[in-house]
Amino acid sequence: MRRVANPRARITSALSLTLLLGLVMLGATACEPSNPAPVTQTIPIDLLAAAQSAQTATAERTLSLVDEGLHPVGVDGKTGYIDVRGTMVIEPQFQHALTFSEGLARAATGDSPFSCSWGYIDKTGAWVIEPRFAEAPEAFTEGLALVDKRQPDGTSLYGYIDRTGDWEIEPRFTDARPFSEGLACVATDDAQGMRRYGYIDETGVFVIKPRFDLACSFAEELAAVRVPDEHDILRWGYIDETGAWVIEPRFDLACTFSEELAFVSAENGRDGYESGCIDKNGTWMFKLDSLEELHGFDLQFSEGLAALGVNTKETYTLLKYGYIDKTGAWVIEPQFDFARAFSEGMAVVSMDIVDDVANPGRDGYIDKTGKMVVQPQYYWGDPFSGGLARVAPWYDEISDWGMWYPPDKYRYIDNTGQTIWPRE
């Protein structure tokens, strides 16, 4: 069975998820933990979730379950791939199999879902890199894949392999992210055991020396990084690919840029905090309500809109999500118990959440007018990608951490809600 983290479990508790859980800190795709659980598929969010490397649980990078036209499906305990029409293209044969990226997909063999060896397959299902990794490696990006090499003492060192499986950059980093815009964010520990982040090129040479307390991957030519100010208070700012400051560090929280804007928050010396979006010059484009009143999981713009949750201090537990445009105006009024970013013109929203575990609500899909196109009926729904969305109509076991879904029970639907897989 495949374990799938449920972001709603971190969102429906108003106290556990404020703007923090979505604001940059280091540990989600752009800033996200380097050792994702091999059987967990969560989603790719280029944001830093909670101030404590909350990507350290995989802040929840929701993996897009479809890439390059093929979608993983489970049949009789094994995983294969279908195309957008629901036709089986690669027969079920793998213990686990994830999405394709740059023509290769991570797949695993083994007798148990929790004891596997991982490698990479091509679109015929043939092994390109034989399964030999104990931990699930990252997907290929810019020709290289990030791999966790466990040490005898149980710690990890990270390096990068090429498409033949050879080490292109030997494992020597104590933390690392996939390559983005020609650079990879990596960390080394100094003599005092303090971790410092910098950036390497594809040869493994430091282009920007390790000097940041935390740092994110580059997005739209800028990277969010954190350093102490003159009072030893940690502040976020943005650097370019040379390491020069483009936006001086003055924010308490900062997201990676998306569609030319970034969500940030800073002390204003009067009312506590001011938060909103800045442009690439660091100019406020619009400001939102106070930090305590803003919540989000995908705090980034996608297809012109961003999902936000709001409530009032008087009714703190009454949290509703809606969508704003790039002026900060509500386009879809807050009305959902949970909301995700738009993808292919549709967004996942949740209704009737009562309890994170026993009564987690139902997921459906809206269009950009807010119209419910696919009625809320699923325990879990993933964003649309490649014309399909993966949904989970059932669950077998509940735990405090999340839900367990047998791969065989997943379905794929199209943007009308019609089931494409399994075929009736």
N, C-alpha and C positions, 0 to 999 in steps of 0.2 A: 504494500500500500504506500501511497505517496503522501507525504506530509506537506500541507500547504498552509502557510501563515495567513491569518485573517487580519488585514489591517484595521478592520472595524473594531477589533478587540482593543486596539490602541487608540481608537478615535471616539468611541461612544462614551468613554469616561472623560468627562470634560476636564478633570484635573490632570489626567495623564497626557493629554495632547493639546497643547496650545500652539501658538505660532511656532514655538520651539520645534515641534515635531514636524519639520518640514523646512525649517531654516537651517542653513548650512552650518555644518560643524565637522565633518569629515567622517564619512563612512557610508555613503549611499552611492550608487553608480559613479557619479563624479566624485563623491566622497563616500565611499562605502566600504564595509569590511572586506578584507581580502580572502576570507575563508568561509564562503557560503556553504551552508549545510548541503551535502550532496543530494538529499532527497527533498529539499525545500525549494519551491518555486514561488518567489515573491516578486514584487515589482519594483523596476528600473526606474528610479526617480532620480534625477540629477540634483538632489537636494540633500542637505545634511539634516538628518533628523536629530533629535535631542542633543543637548549640549554635551553629552557624555559619549560621543561616538555612538550615538544611538543608531548608527548604522552598524554598530557592533552587534547587532542582532540581525543585521542586514536591514537596516532602517527600513527597509522594505522596498527594496527595489523590485518592483513587479515585473518579472520577466514577461516581455511580450511573447505570447505563446505561439506566435506565428511569424515566420520570417522566411523570405525568399520562396514563398509559395507552398511550403510543406508544413504540416501541423502534426505534432505527436499525438498518438492515440493509443489507448490500452485495450488489449484483447487477450483474455485468458491469462492475465498476469504478465504479459509481455507487451513491449511498446514498439509500435511501428509508426509510419507516417502516411497521412492522406493529403490529397490536393484540395483545392477550393471547392471541387465538385463532390468531395466525399469519397473519391476513388482511392483505394489503397495503393500507394506507390512503392513503399518499402514495407515488406511484410513484418509483422510483429515478431521480434526476436531478441530485443534488448531488455535487460532488467530495468533500466531507466534510459530515457532519451530526451534531450532538450532541443531548443530551437536551433535553426541554422543561422550562421553568420559567416559571411565571406565564403560561402560554399561548403562549410564544414559544420557539423553538429557534434556536441558532446553526447556520448552514449556510454553505457556501463553494462558489464557482464557480472554475473555472480549468482550464488544460490539464494541470497537473501537481499531484500531491499536495503538493508542497512550494512551490508558487507559486500562492497562492489569494487571493481577496478574500472577506471574511466579512461576512455580514449576518444578519438574523433573519427567520424564516418563522413563519406561524401554522399551525394544525392542518389547514388545507386544503392546505398546501404553498406558499401565496402569499407573496411577499416583503412584509413589513411595513416592514422597514428594508433598503433595497437594499444589496447587497454592495459595501462600499467600504473596509473595514478590512483593512490588511495583516496585522495580528496578530489572532489569535483573541480576541475580547472575552470577558468573563465572562458567565455567565448572569444574567438579571434576578433581583434580589432586592429586595423592598420597593419595586418600581416603578422601580428604577434599575439600570443595568448599568455595571460598571467597564470602562473602555477604555484601552488603552495607545496613546498618540499618540507615534510615533517622531519625534525631533528630527533636524535636519540633521546633527548630529554623531554620530548613532547612539544617543544616550541616550534615555531614556523619560520622559515626563511622563504622569501619570494623571489622568483625569477621569471624569465619569459622564454617560451619556446617558439620555434618557427614552424612552418607548415609540414616539415618532415618529422617533427617531434624532438629535434635537437635543441639544446640550450643555446639560444642566441644571446641571452644575458643571464649569466650564472646566478643562482639564488643566493643573494647576500643582503637583502633588504628585510627589515623587521615589519614593514607594512608596505603595501603597494596597491596601485589602481591600474586598470587597463589604460592603454594608450589612447589619447584624445588630442587631436590637432597637432600630432607630431611629438608630443611630450607625454611622459607618464609621471604621475605624482607618486613618490616613494619616500620611505623613511629609513633612517639609520639611528641607532642609539649611541650617544656619546659616552665618554668615560664615566660620567656620573649616572648613566642609565637613563638620561633624558632623551626622549624621542624628538627628533627634528625632521621636518619634511622639506623636500626640495623636488627638483624635476630633472629627469634624465631624457636623453634622446634615444633613438632606436639602436644605438651602439652601446648603451649603458653608461655613457659619460654624463656627469652632472652638468647641465646647462645653467641651472639655477641651484646654487649650493643649498644644502639643508640648513635652514635658519628659521623656519616657521613652526610655531607651536602646533598648528593644524593647517591643513591646506586641502583644496579641492582640485579636481581635474579641470582643465581648460574647457571653456564653453564660450563660443562666440568671441574668441580671441582674448578673453579675460579669465582669470582664476581668482576665486575668493580664498584669502589666506588670513591667518590670525597671528598677531604678535602682541607682546605687552607694550603699553604706552609708558610715558614718563612716570606714572604713578603705579606702574606694575599691574595695571588693569588690562585684561586681554580685550583687544579690539580687532574687528574684521575690516579688511579693505580689499582692493583688487589690484593685481599686477598684470603686466603684459608678458609676452613670451621671453623677454630679456630679463625679467625679474624686477623691472622698474615699476614704481607705484603709479598707477593711473588714477585710482581713487584712494586717497589716504585712509589709513585705518581709523575709523571713528564709529563703527557700528558694533552693537552688542550681538547682533545676529545678521547673517547675510546669506542669501540664496545664490546659486549659480544663475547666470543670465539665460533667459529664454525669450525669444522674439524681441530682443533689444532691451528688455527690462529685467530687473531683479528685485525681489522682495527683500526688504531690509528693516531693521528696527534699531533705534538709537535713543539714548537718554536725551531728553530735551531740557532738563534742569528745572522744569516747572510742574508738569503733570505726570512726570515719571518717564513714559516712553512715547515716542511717535514712530509709527510704522507705515509702510506703504511701498511704493516702487520708485526706483531711481533709473536714470538712463546711464549710458556709458561714460558720461562726464561726471556722474555722481550727483546730478541735479534731481531733486524730487519732482516726479511727474504727477504723482498724486499721493495723498496721505489717507490712511484708513483710521478706524477707531483704535482705541488703546490695545496694547499687546494682550491684556487679559481677555479681551473680547473677541479675539481673532483666532481661528483654528483652521488647520488645513493639513492634508496629506500630500497632495500633489501641488505644492505651492510653486507653481510655475505656469506660464502661459502656454497654451497649446491650441492651435487653430483660433487664436484671437481671444480666448476666454481663459479664466482661471477659477478654479473651485475654491470657495472659502466657506468656513462655518462661522456663524455669529451667535451671540447670545447677549444678555444684559447681566449686569452684576446682581440685579435683584432676582433674576431667574437663571442662575448660573447653570443649572442642570438642563435647561431647555435649549439645546444646541441644534440649529438647523443650518443646512448647507445650500448655497446657491452659486451663481456664477457672475463674475464681474468682467467688464471689458477693460481695455487699456487706458481708459480715463478713470477707472475706479468705480464706474456706475454699474448698478445691478442690472444685468440683462435678463437673468433668470432669478427671480426672488428666492430667498432662503425658504425652503420648504421640505428638504430631504433630510433624512437622518444621517446620511453619509453621501459623499460625491467624489468622483474621480475625474481626471482630466479628459478632455475630448480627444478622440482618436477616430479618424475616418468619419467624421461628422456625427459620432454618437458618443455618449458618456454613460458610464455605470453609475447608478444612483441606488440608494437603499431606503427602504421604507419599513416602518413598524419594528424598529429595533427596540427590544425591551431589555434584553440581557445579552452580554457579549457571547456567552457560551450556550445556554439553554434556549434562548429566544433571540437569535442573531439577526432577525429581520429577513427581508427578501430583496434580492437585487433585480433591477430592471434596467432599461436603456432609454435615454431621452435623446431628442435631436436638439439643434441649436435654438429652437424656439421654446424649449422646455416641454414639448409634447412627449408624453410617454409612448414610445414606439413599441417597445417590448415590455409588457406589464411585469411588475415585480413578482417573481415566482421562484427565483433560484437562491440557494444558500450562498452561492458564490458566482460572480461573473467577472471575467477578465475583459480588458479593453479590446475593441475590434482591431484586428491586424490581418492584412492580407485577405480582407473580405469576410472573415469569420471571427467569432468570439467563442472562447471556451467557457462553458458554464457547468456548474455542479448541482444537479437537482436533488441529490441525496447526500447524506453523510453517515458513516458507520460508527464512528467513535468520537467522543468529545473529550478534550482535555483542557486544562486551564490555559495552555499556551495557544491552542488553536483547534483546528479541525483536521480530521484524518479522512482522506478521500481515496477509495480504491481507484486506480487509473481507469479501470474498465467502466466506471460509472460516469465519467465525464462525457459531456456532449459538446458539439459545436453547432452554433446557430448562425444564420445569415442576418443581414440587417433588417429583415422583416420579422425575425423571430422564428423562422422556419428551421426545423432541425435538419442539419446536413449530415451529421454523424451522431449516433449510429443510424444506419439506414433501416427503415422499417421493413 
